[in-house]
Amino acid sequence: MTLVRRLFPVLLMVLALCLAACGSEGDDDVVPDGSVTVDSGSSADGGSSKKAFGAVCASAGECESMNCFNFNNRGLRCTKTCTVATAATDCAPSTLGCNGMGVCKTQ
């Protein structure tokens, strides 16, 4: 029996384990632009404790704006959607403007 035939079942098991480990849990989705979206996010005491613009986040449900974006150099931060034309009002209080992906830059 060749080496490939002997290792084939082992390779299939490794592939199956890798696929199982990569499975998604919960309702959080990361969309291609780097933002994270979720349906809800309330605290355990029934109240809402949303994070402000620029705060570190793990999911959109944590943010007041419901928008948690993965900034390459800063990681996940609460931000707001914007356009270049309306960045002055969309991105207040930040004065950094709108990035090329339709979200306000954070400090």
Backbone as JSON, one array per atom type, in Angstrom:
{
  "sequence": "MTLVRRLFPVLLMVLALCLAACGSEGDDDVVPDGSVTVDSGSSADGGSSKKAFGAVCASAGECESMNCFNFNNRGLRCTKTCTVATAATDCAPSTLGCNGMGVCKTQ",
  "N": [[0.85, -1.17, 0.0], [0.55, 2.21, -0.81], [2.1, 5.18, 0.48], [0.48, 7.44, 0.31], [-2.11, 6.34, 0.2], [-2.27, 5.27, 2.74], [-2.16, 7.53, 4.35], [-4.38, 8.98, 3.59], [-6.96, 8.61, 5.01], [-6.27, 9.85, 7.43], [-5.69, 12.46, 6.63], [-8.23, 13.23, 5.75], [-9.6, 13.24, 8.21], [-8.25, 15.29, 9.56], [-8.89, 17.46, 7.91], [-11.69, 17.5, 8.3], [-11.8, 18.14, 11.05], [-10.61, 20.67, 11.01], [-12.48, 22.11, 9.5], [-14.68, 21.94, 11.2], [-13.74, 23.38, 13.39], [-13.62, 25.9, 12.33], [-16.2, 26.74, 12.22], [-19.06, 28.92, 12.6], [-20.28, 30.67, 15.43], [-23.18, 31.89, 17.03], [-24.92, 34.97, 16.09], [-23.36, 36.89, 14.93], [-21.9, 38.54, 12.2], [-19.23, 39.02, 10.0], [-18.73, 41.31, 7.58], [-17.52, 41.78, 4.18], [-16.35, 44.39, 4.06], [-15.16, 44.76, 6.47], [-16.64, 45.53, 8.65], [-18.68, 44.69, 11.47], [-21.73, 43.13, 12.03], [-24.67, 42.84, 14.01], [-27.8, 41.62, 15.4], [-28.88, 42.35, 17.91], [-28.17, 43.79, 21.2], [-28.11, 43.93, 24.34], [-27.59, 44.64, 27.8], [-26.99, 42.4, 30.64], [-28.6, 43.16, 32.77], [-30.92, 44.02, 31.66], [-30.95, 46.61, 30.81], [-29.55, 49.0, 28.5], [-26.26, 49.23, 27.54], [-24.52, 50.79, 25.68], [-21.58, 51.38, 23.7], [-19.62, 54.31, 23.08], [-18.78, 56.39, 20.2], [-15.73, 55.54, 18.71], [-14.89, 53.84, 20.72], [-13.43, 50.72, 21.85], [-14.57, 47.69, 20.48], [-16.28, 44.5, 20.16], [-18.37, 43.55, 18.76], [-21.05, 44.77, 16.68], [-23.38, 45.16, 18.13], [-22.58, 46.17, 20.55], [-22.18, 48.85, 20.22], [-23.33, 52.29, 20.21], [-23.99, 53.25, 17.7], [-24.43, 50.94, 16.37], [-22.41, 49.91, 14.76], [-19.52, 48.38, 14.32], [-16.34, 48.55, 13.36], [-13.53, 47.11, 11.71], [-10.61, 48.54, 11.91], [-7.6, 48.55, 10.27], [-5.14, 49.4, 11.49], [-5.9, 49.94, 14.09], [-7.68, 48.14, 15.12], [-10.88, 46.71, 16.14], [-13.41, 49.11, 16.34], [-16.02, 51.26, 17.57], [-17.97, 53.02, 15.29], [-19.36, 55.28, 12.82], [-21.56, 55.34, 9.96], [-20.86, 57.05, 6.87], [-20.52, 59.6, 4.31], [-18.23, 61.08, 2.01], [-19.04, 63.62, 1.27], [-20.81, 64.37, 3.31], [-19.4, 64.14, 5.66], [-18.63, 65.97, 7.68], [-20.9, 66.39, 9.26], [-21.85, 63.77, 9.64], [-19.76, 62.46, 10.98], [-19.27, 63.77, 13.37], [-18.32, 63.75, 16.79], [-15.77, 63.6, 15.74], [-13.06, 64.9, 13.84], [-11.74, 63.82, 11.8], [-12.82, 62.86, 9.48], [-14.34, 60.97, 6.76], [-13.61, 57.66, 5.84], [-12.43, 55.75, 2.98], [-14.18, 53.64, 2.9], [-16.7, 54.19, 3.7], [-17.12, 54.71, 6.43], [-16.72, 56.57, 9.49], [-13.58, 57.9, 10.41], [-11.57, 57.07, 13.26], [-9.92, 58.16, 16.29]],
  "CA": [[0.0, 0.0, 0.0], [1.4, 3.39, -0.9], [2.05, 6.12, 1.6], [-0.69, 8.31, 0.11], [-3.31, 5.59, 0.58], [-2.27, 5.11, 4.2], [-2.38, 8.83, 4.98], [-5.63, 9.57, 3.13], [-7.96, 8.74, 6.09], [-5.78, 10.81, 8.42], [-5.88, 13.77, 6.03], [-9.66, 13.52, 5.79], [-9.95, 13.57, 9.59], [-7.68, 16.62, 9.84], [-9.73, 18.41, 7.18], [-12.98, 17.58, 8.99], [-11.58, 18.86, 12.31], [-10.36, 22.08, 10.68], [-13.75, 22.71, 9.1], [-15.52, 22.05, 12.39], [-13.18, 24.44, 14.22], [-13.87, 27.18, 11.67], [-17.63, 27.01, 12.22], [-19.48, 30.18, 13.19], [-21.2, 30.59, 16.55], [-23.93, 33.11, 17.26], [-25.49, 35.67, 14.95], [-22.44, 37.93, 14.45], [-21.39, 38.35, 10.85], [-18.25, 39.98, 9.53], [-18.96, 41.53, 6.17], [-16.25, 41.99, 3.51], [-15.72, 45.69, 4.27], [-14.5, 44.75, 7.76], [-17.54, 45.87, 9.74], [-19.35, 43.57, 12.11], [-23.13, 43.46, 12.26], [-25.46, 41.92, 14.83], [-29.19, 42.02, 15.5], [-29.24, 42.96, 19.19], [-27.09, 43.88, 22.16], [-28.5, 44.56, 25.58], [-26.83, 44.13, 28.92], [-27.63, 41.35, 31.41], [-29.59, 43.7, 33.69], [-32.08, 44.45, 30.91], [-30.69, 47.94, 30.29], [-28.66, 49.06, 27.35], [-24.99, 49.89, 27.86], [-23.84, 50.87, 24.4], [-20.31, 52.1, 23.7], [-19.59, 55.54, 22.3], [-17.95, 56.49, 19.01], [-14.3, 55.39, 18.94], [-14.59, 52.85, 21.77], [-13.08, 49.38, 21.42], [-15.75, 46.83, 20.47], [-16.12, 43.16, 19.6], [-19.49, 43.34, 17.85], [-21.82, 45.99, 16.45], [-24.37, 45.29, 19.18], [-22.02, 46.9, 21.68], [-22.01, 50.27, 19.86], [-24.5, 53.14, 20.07], [-24.27, 53.37, 16.27], [-24.59, 49.58, 15.83], [-21.41, 49.76, 13.71], [-18.2, 48.06, 14.86], [-15.54, 48.41, 12.15], [-12.16, 46.67, 11.93], [-9.59, 49.42, 11.34], [-6.37, 47.75, 10.19], [-4.09, 49.81, 12.42], [-6.42, 50.19, 15.44], [-8.56, 47.05, 15.55], [-12.32, 46.95, 16.11], [-13.84, 50.34, 17.02], [-17.35, 51.77, 17.26], [-17.9, 54.13, 14.36], [-20.63, 55.64, 12.19], [-21.5, 55.37, 8.51], [-20.71, 58.41, 6.36], [-20.08, 59.83, 2.94], [-17.24, 62.16, 1.99], [-19.76, 64.89, 1.17], [-21.5, 64.71, 4.56], [-18.56, 63.69, 6.77], [-18.59, 66.96, 8.76], [-22.02, 66.15, 10.17], [-21.95, 62.34, 9.94], [-18.66, 61.97, 11.83], [-19.08, 64.57, 14.58], [-17.4, 64.83, 17.1], [-14.47, 63.4, 15.1], [-12.76, 65.81, 12.74], [-10.86, 63.09, 10.9], [-13.52, 62.64, 8.23], [-14.87, 59.69, 6.31], [-12.61, 56.9, 5.1], [-12.88, 55.29, 1.67], [-15.08, 52.5, 3.02], [-18.0, 54.65, 4.17], [-17.23, 54.83, 7.89], [-15.96, 57.68, 10.06], [-12.29, 57.58, 11.0], [-11.5, 57.27, 14.72], [-8.59, 58.54, 16.77]],
  "C": [[0.9, 1.24, 0.0], [1.18, 4.31, 0.29], [0.81, 7.02, 1.5], [-1.97, 7.61, 0.54], [-3.4, 5.4, 2.09], [-2.6, 6.43, 4.9], [-3.72, 9.47, 4.62], [-6.68, 9.67, 4.24], [-7.55, 9.76, 7.15], [-5.99, 12.23, 7.89], [-7.35, 14.18, 6.02], [-10.12, 13.91, 7.19], [-9.45, 14.96, 9.95], [-8.52, 17.69, 9.15], [-11.08, 18.59, 7.88], [-12.86, 18.36, 10.3], [-11.36, 20.34, 12.05], [-11.66, 22.77, 10.29], [-14.67, 22.89, 10.29], [-15.04, 23.19, 13.29], [-13.45, 25.82, 13.63], [-15.35, 27.54, 11.65], [-17.96, 28.29, 12.96], [-20.45, 29.93, 14.33], [-21.92, 31.91, 16.68], [-24.4, 33.73, 15.96], [-24.56, 36.73, 14.38], [-21.93, 37.57, 13.07], [-20.35, 39.42, 10.55], [-18.45, 40.1, 8.04], [-17.65, 41.93, 5.5], [-15.59, 43.33, 3.75], [-15.05, 45.8, 5.63], [-15.43, 45.1, 8.91], [-18.21, 44.61, 10.26], [-20.78, 43.99, 12.37], [-23.78, 42.4, 13.12], [-26.87, 42.47, 14.94], [-29.52, 42.73, 16.81], [-28.03, 43.02, 20.1], [-27.51, 44.62, 23.4], [-27.74, 43.91, 26.72], [-27.64, 43.13, 29.73], [-28.72, 41.89, 32.34], [-30.83, 44.23, 32.97], [-31.91, 45.84, 30.31], [-29.75, 47.88, 29.11], [-27.42, 49.83, 27.73], [-24.15, 49.91, 26.59], [-22.58, 51.72, 24.51], [-20.36, 53.28, 22.74], [-18.68, 55.43, 21.08], [-16.47, 56.4, 19.38], [-13.91, 54.36, 19.98], [-14.24, 51.5, 21.14], [-14.33, 48.51, 21.51], [-15.4, 45.46, 19.91], [-17.23, 42.83, 18.62], [-20.3, 44.63, 17.75], [-22.87, 46.22, 17.53], [-23.89, 46.04, 20.4], [-22.01, 48.41, 21.47], [-23.34, 51.0, 19.79], [-24.94, 53.21, 18.61], [-24.57, 52.03, 15.61], [-23.62, 49.32, 14.68], [-20.04, 49.59, 14.36], [-17.32, 47.7, 13.66], [-14.12, 48.01, 12.5], [-11.19, 47.58, 11.18], [-8.27, 48.68, 11.41], [-5.34, 48.12, 11.25], [-4.57, 50.01, 13.85], [-7.29, 49.07, 15.96], [-10.02, 47.45, 15.46], [-12.68, 48.16, 16.95], [-15.27, 50.68, 16.63], [-17.2, 52.98, 16.36], [-19.28, 54.4, 13.8], [-20.46, 55.55, 10.68], [-21.46, 56.82, 8.04], [-20.47, 58.41, 4.87], [-19.09, 60.97, 2.99], [-17.95, 63.51, 2.0], [-20.4, 65.32, 2.49], [-20.69, 64.34, 5.8], [-18.55, 64.66, 7.94], [-19.73, 66.75, 9.74], [-22.13, 64.69, 10.56], [-20.95, 61.91, 11.01], [-18.42, 62.79, 13.08], [-19.14, 63.63, 15.79], [-16.02, 64.68, 16.45], [-14.28, 64.42, 13.99], [-11.86, 65.15, 11.71], [-11.51, 62.76, 9.56], [-13.93, 61.2, 7.99], [-13.77, 58.93, 5.55], [-13.2, 56.43, 3.77], [-13.85, 54.13, 1.71], [-16.44, 52.89, 3.6], [-18.21, 54.65, 5.65], [-16.32, 55.96, 8.37], [-14.64, 57.16, 10.65], [-12.33, 57.86, 12.5], [-10.08, 57.61, 15.11], [-7.93, 57.41, 17.5]]
}
